[in-house]
Amino acid sequence: MEPLTASAIATLVFTKMLEKTIEKFTEATLAKIKVLRDKIWNKFRVNQEAVTAFVEAEKGSSTDLDKVAVYLQEIMKSDLNFAQEVEKLVGEIQQEININKIPGQNVQNIYGGEAQQNNAIGTNAPVIQGGSGHNITFN
């Protein structure tokens, strides 16, 4: 997993740089990216230079993307609650992106305490789901 840097977060938010990858994102992943983008935008609104960089980065400016990363890093250092919220969202997004890269069989995914087991590809094996406080027993 890529280190959690302001530059990596800014690149994730401005997905124009990831246009080929974005086609593979699920709706849930795209929704989380929008929440992350909006959260950053709300912090930037008070600084006109940050707003300008944000708008230009959305248009594809790599120079302004670097500026966004600098502003984001400054905000994350000064507002630890905001930094934790951003890190949590990015972690969830990265988890969803990485799950789609797993070519394995019998893969178990855990989202917020809910587990889902995806059994061997191309078989008639059942999908087994469990939730918080549930036990899955194999006989």
FITORDREN-69115 format. One line per 5 residues: their letters; for each residue y, z negated, x negated of N, C-alpha, C, O. Coordinates in steps of 0.05 Angstrom, whole numbers, padded with zeros to 5 digits. Atoms other than C-alpha are relative to their C-alpha. Layout:
BEGIN
A> Y,Z,X,Y,Z,X,Y,Z,X,Y,Z,X  ...
END
This chain:
BEGIN
MEPLT> -00023,00000,-00017,00000,00000,00000,00025,00000,-00018,00025,-00014,-00038  -00024,-00003,00016,00069,00018,-00026,00015,-00027,00001,00017,-00040,00021  -00015,00025,00000,00111,-00042,-00048,00023,00001,00020,00034,00022,00026  -00020,00002,-00021,00160,-00066,00004,00028,-00001,-00013,00037,-00023,-00019  -00027,-00001,00011,00227,-00043,-00024,00019,00011,00021,00010,00024,00040
ASAIA> -00020,-00011,-00018,00291,-00026,00011,-00001,00031,00001,00003,00043,00021  00003,-00029,00002,00282,00046,-00013,-00023,00010,00016,-00021,00030,00030  00024,-00008,-00015,00212,00050,00017,00005,-00003,00030,-00003,00014,00046  -00007,00005,-00028,00238,00021,00083,00018,00022,00010,00014,00032,00032  -00019,-00020,-00009,00296,00069,00086,-00014,00027,00003,-00008,00042,00022
TLVFT> 00015,-00025,-00001,00249,00128,00072,-00017,00000,00026,-00019,00021,00039  00017,00002,-00024,00203,00104,00128,00017,00004,00025,00008,00018,00044  -00017,-00002,-00024,00261,00099,00178,00010,00028,00003,00011,00038,00026  -00010,-00028,-00001,00288,00168,00161,-00022,00019,-00005,-00025,00030,-00026  00025,-00015,00002,00224,00206,00175,00003,00029,-00004,-00017,00044,-00006
KMLEK> -00003,-00029,00006,00255,00274,00164,-00013,00007,-00027,-00022,00029,-00031  00012,-00004,00026,00229,00265,00093,-00031,00001,00003,-00045,00009,-00016  00029,00002,-00005,00159,00255,00124,-00009,00019,00023,-00028,00012,00037  00005,-00017,-00024,00159,00313,00175,-00029,00008,00003,-00039,00009,00026  00028,-00008,-00002,00088,00335,00159,-00017,-00024,00008,-00036,-00021,00023
TIEKF> 00015,00024,-00006,00063,00264,00164,00005,-00010,00028,-00012,-00021,00041  -00008,00011,-00026,00101,00247,00228,-00018,00011,00023,-00021,-00002,00043  00017,-00011,-00021,00056,00294,00268,-00025,-00017,00004,-00037,-00016,00026  00025,00016,-00001,-00002,00246,00253,00006,-00028,00011,-00013,-00043,00016  -00006,00027,-00009,00035,00183,00276,-00007,-00002,00030,-00004,00017,00045
TEATL> 00005,00005,-00028,00015,00152,00341,00026,-00007,00014,00046,-00012,00000  -00024,00007,-00015,00065,00138,00396,00008,-00029,-00007,00032,-00035,-00008  -00005,00028,00006,00059,00063,00380,00014,-00002,-00028,00033,-00017,-00031  -00013,00000,00026,00077,00077,00307,00028,00010,00001,00046,-00002,-00010  -00027,-00011,-00003,00136,00120,00326,00019,-00020,00014,00043,-00022,00007
AKIKV> -00016,00020,-00014,00160,00066,00374,00009,-00023,-00019,00031,-00032,-00018  -00007,00021,00020,00157,00014,00318,00021,00010,-00020,00038,-00006,-00028  -00020,-00011,00019,00195,00060,00271,00028,00000,00014,00048,-00005,00001  -00025,00000,-00014,00249,00067,00325,00011,-00028,00002,00036,-00032,-00002  -00009,00028,-00001,00253,-00009,00333,00011,-00008,-00027,00032,-00021,-00029
LRDKI> -00009,00006,00028,00260,-00015,00257,00027,00013,-00005,00045,00001,-00015  -00024,-00015,00003,00313,00039,00256,00023,-00014,00015,00045,-00018,00004  -00021,00013,-00016,00352,00005,00312,00009,-00027,-00011,00032,-00034,-00011  -00006,00026,00012,00347,-00063,00279,00018,00003,-00025,00037,-00012,-00028  -00016,-00006,00024,00376,-00034,00214,00028,00010,00009,00048,00001,-00002
WNKFR> -00026,-00011,-00010,00430,00005,00252,00018,-00023,00010,00042,-00023,00004  -00016,00022,-00011,00453,-00059,00288,00012,-00017,-00023,00034,-00027,-00019  -00012,00015,00023,00463,-00093,00220,00021,00016,-00014,00040,00005,-00025  -00018,-00017,00015,00499,-00033,00191,00026,00005,00016,00047,00011,00003  -00023,-00007,-00016,00548,-00024,00249,00026,-00013,-00008,00048,-00003,-00002
VNQEA> -00025,00014,00007,00598,-00074,00221,00012,00010,-00026,00034,00002,-00033  -00010,-00011,00025,00606,-00035,00156,00002,00030,00002,-00018,00044,00003  -00004,-00028,-00004,00637,00034,00163,-00012,00017,-00021,-00023,00039,-00015  00013,-00016,00022,00612,00058,00095,-00030,00001,00005,-00043,00022,00000  00029,00000,-00005,00541,00037,00114,-00006,00018,00024,-00027,00032,00024
VTAFV> 00004,-00018,-00023,00548,00073,00181,00000,00029,-00008,-00017,00045,00000  -00002,-00028,00010,00570,00137,00146,-00025,00008,-00015,-00036,00029,-00011  00024,-00006,00015,00512,00133,00098,-00024,00003,00018,-00041,00020,00014  00022,-00001,-00019,00464,00119,00155,-00001,00026,00015,-00022,00039,00017  -00002,-00025,-00015,00488,00179,00195,-00008,00024,-00017,-00022,00042,-00009
EAEKG> 00006,-00022,00018,00485,00225,00135,-00030,00000,-00009,-00042,00021,-00013  00029,00002,00007,00415,00200,00116,-00017,00011,00022,-00038,00023,00017  00014,-00012,-00023,00392,00218,00186,00000,00030,-00001,-00018,00043,00009  -00002,-00029,00002,00415,00288,00172,-00015,00012,-00024,-00018,00036,-00027  00017,-00009,00023,00372,00291,00109,00012,-00003,-00027,00001,00006,-00047
SSTDL> -00013,00003,00026,00421,00271,00054,-00015,-00021,-00017,-00016,-00044,-00010  00015,00019,00017,00380,00240,-00003,00019,-00019,-00014,00012,-00042,-00020  -00020,00017,00013,00443,00213,-00036,00007,-00023,00019,00009,-00046,00010  -00007,00021,-00020,00461,00175,00028,-00025,-00017,00006,-00021,-00041,00013  00024,00016,-00003,00389,00153,00035,-00001,-00022,-00021,-00009,-00045,-00015
DKVAV> -00002,00020,00021,00397,00118,-00032,00021,-00021,00006,00017,-00045,00000  -00021,00019,-00007,00462,00086,-00007,-00011,-00019,00022,-00005,-00043,00021  00012,00016,-00022,00425,00062,00056,-00018,-00021,-00012,-00017,-00045,-00004  00018,00019,00013,00373,00030,00012,00015,-00023,-00014,00006,-00046,-00013  -00017,00021,00013,00427,-00007,-00028,00011,-00019,00021,00010,-00043,00018
YLQEI> -00011,00017,-00021,00461,-00032,00036,-00022,-00017,00012,-00018,-00041,00017  00022,00014,-00012,00394,-00052,00065,-00009,-00023,-00018,-00015,-00045,-00009  00008,00021,00019,00375,-00090,00002,00019,-00024,00000,00011,-00047,00000  -00021,00021,-00001,00441,-00128,00004,-00003,-00018,00025,-00002,-00042,00024  00003,00014,-00025,00431,-00147,00077,-00025,-00017,00000,-00025,-00040,00009
MKSDL> 00025,00015,00001,00359,-00168,00066,00001,-00025,-00018,-00011,-00045,-00013  -00004,00023,00017,00380,-00214,00009,00017,-00021,00013,00012,-00045,00008  -00019,00020,-00012,00435,-00247,00049,-00010,-00011,00027,-00002,-00033,00035  00009,00009,-00026,00398,-00253,00116,-00031,-00001,-00001,-00044,00020,00005  00029,00002,00004,00327,-00279,00105,-00016,00004,00026,-00038,00014,00026
NFAQE> 00013,-00004,-00026,00310,-00279,00180,-00003,00030,00006,-00024,00040,00014  00001,-00029,-00003,00328,-00205,00184,-00021,00012,-00019,-00036,00030,-00011  00019,-00010,00019,00288,-00192,00121,-00029,-00004,00009,-00046,00014,00006  00027,00005,-00010,00226,-00225,00151,-00007,00017,00023,-00030,00027,00025  00005,-00017,-00023,00233,-00186,00215,-00006,00029,-00009,-00025,00042,00001
VEKLV> 00003,-00027,00011,00239,-00121,00176,-00027,00002,-00014,-00042,00022,-00010  00025,00000,00015,00180,-00138,00131,-00024,00000,00019,-00044,00013,00014  00022,00001,-00020,00136,-00155,00191,-00004,00027,00014,-00026,00037,00016  00001,-00027,-00013,00153,-00089,00226,-00012,00021,-00019,-00029,00037,-00012  00009,-00019,00019,00142,-00049,00163,-00030,-00004,-00006,-00045,00016,-00008
GEIQQ> 00028,00005,00004,00075,-00083,00151,-00017,00011,00023,-00038,00022,00018  00015,-00011,-00023,00052,-00065,00222,-00001,00030,-00001,-00021,00042,00005  -00001,-00030,00001,00075,00007,00213,-00019,00010,-00022,-00034,00029,-00018  00017,-00009,00022,00040,00013,00146,-00030,-00004,00007,-00046,00013,00000  00028,00004,-00008,-00024,-00016,00175,-00009,00022,00019,-00031,00032,00015
EININ> 00008,-00022,-00018,-00024,00035,00231,-00002,00027,-00014,-00020,00042,-00008  00001,-00025,00015,-00010,00092,00183,-00025,00001,-00017,-00039,00021,-00018  00023,00001,00017,-00065,00070,00136,-00026,00000,00015,-00046,00011,00005  00024,-00001,-00016,-00116,00061,00191,-00008,00029,00006,-00032,00035,00006  00006,-00028,-00005,-00111,00135,00206,-00011,00014,-00024,-00022,00036,-00021
KIPGQ> 00010,-00012,00024,-00129,00150,00134,-00029,-00008,-00006,-00041,00003,-00025  00027,00010,00006,-00196,00112,00136,-00021,00019,00012,-00022,00022,00036  00020,-00019,-00010,-00253,00162,00140,-00027,-00014,00006,-00047,00000,00012  00025,00014,-00002,-00306,00108,00146,-00012,-00002,00028,00000,00006,00047  00014,00005,-00025,-00355,00090,00199,-00001,-00030,00004,00001,-00046,-00014
NVQNI> 00002,00028,-00007,-00362,00024,00235,00025,-00016,-00010,00022,-00036,-00024  -00025,00012,00009,-00289,00007,00222,00010,-00020,00021,00010,-00015,00045  -00011,00021,-00018,-00259,-00057,00251,00029,-00002,-00005,00038,-00006,-00028  -00029,00003,00002,-00185,-00059,00265,00009,-00025,00014,-00002,-00032,00035  -00010,00025,-00012,-00147,-00123,00280,00030,00004,00004,00045,00007,-00016
YGGEA> -00029,-00002,-00006,-00079,-00119,00315,00008,-00025,00014,00000,-00031,00036  -00011,00024,-00012,-00043,-00184,00328,-00021,-00018,00013,-00017,-00029,00034  00021,00018,-00009,-00108,-00224,00337,-00020,00014,00018,-00040,00001,00026  00020,-00015,-00016,-00144,-00170,00378,-00016,00018,-00018,-00004,00033,-00034  00017,-00016,00017,-00203,-00137,00345,-00012,00023,00015,-00018,00021,00039
QQNNA> 00013,-00023,-00011,-00232,-00068,00358,-00019,00011,-00021,-00011,00016,-00044  00020,-00011,00018,-00296,-00042,00327,-00005,00029,00008,-00012,00035,00031  00006,-00028,-00005,-00303,00034,00321,-00025,00007,-00015,-00025,00007,-00040  00025,-00005,00012,-00374,00052,00308,-00003,00029,-00010,00015,00045,-00007  00005,-00025,00014,-00404,00111,00271,00010,00024,00015,00006,00027,00039
IGTNA> -00011,-00025,-00011,-00370,00178,00283,-00023,00018,00009,-00042,00021,-00006  00020,-00019,-00010,-00410,00226,00325,-00026,-00012,00010,-00046,00001,00013  00023,00013,-00011,-00458,00176,00353,00006,-00009,00028,00029,-00008,00037  -00004,00010,-00027,-00468,00148,00422,00002,-00031,-00001,-00001,-00044,00020  -00002,00029,00003,-00459,00077,00395,00023,-00010,00016,00044,00003,00019
PVIQG> -00022,00010,-00017,-00416,00032,00439,00024,-00009,-00017,00021,-00015,-00041  -00024,00011,00012,-00345,00012,00423,00000,-00030,00009,-00002,-00036,00032  00001,00029,-00005,-00343,-00064,00418,00027,-00012,-00004,00039,-00009,-00025  -00026,00012,00002,-00279,-00101,00433,-00002,-00029,00006,-00017,-00038,00023  -00001,00028,-00005,-00263,-00174,00430,00029,-00009,-00003,00045,00005,-00015
GSGHN> -00027,00009,00002,-00200,-00215,00435,00000,-00028,-00011,-00020,-00038,-00020  -00003,00027,00010,-00174,-00282,00415,-00019,-00019,00014,-00019,-00020,00039  00018,00020,-00012,-00226,-00336,00426,-00026,00012,00011,-00042,-00002,00023  00025,-00013,-00010,-00281,-00285,00442,-00019,00002,-00024,-00011,00007,-00046  00021,-00005,00020,-00346,-00281,00404,-00014,00025,00006,-00020,00032,00029
ITFN> 00016,-00024,-00003,-00383,-00217,00392,-00027,-00006,-00013,-00028,-00013,-00036  00027,00007,00009,-00458,-00229,00386,-00018,00024,00001,-00019,00038,00021  00019,-00022,00002,-00508,-00177,00363,-00028,-00012,00002,-00035,-00030,-00013  00028,00009,-00002,-00581,-00187,00385,-00019,00020,-00011,-00043,00016,-00010
END
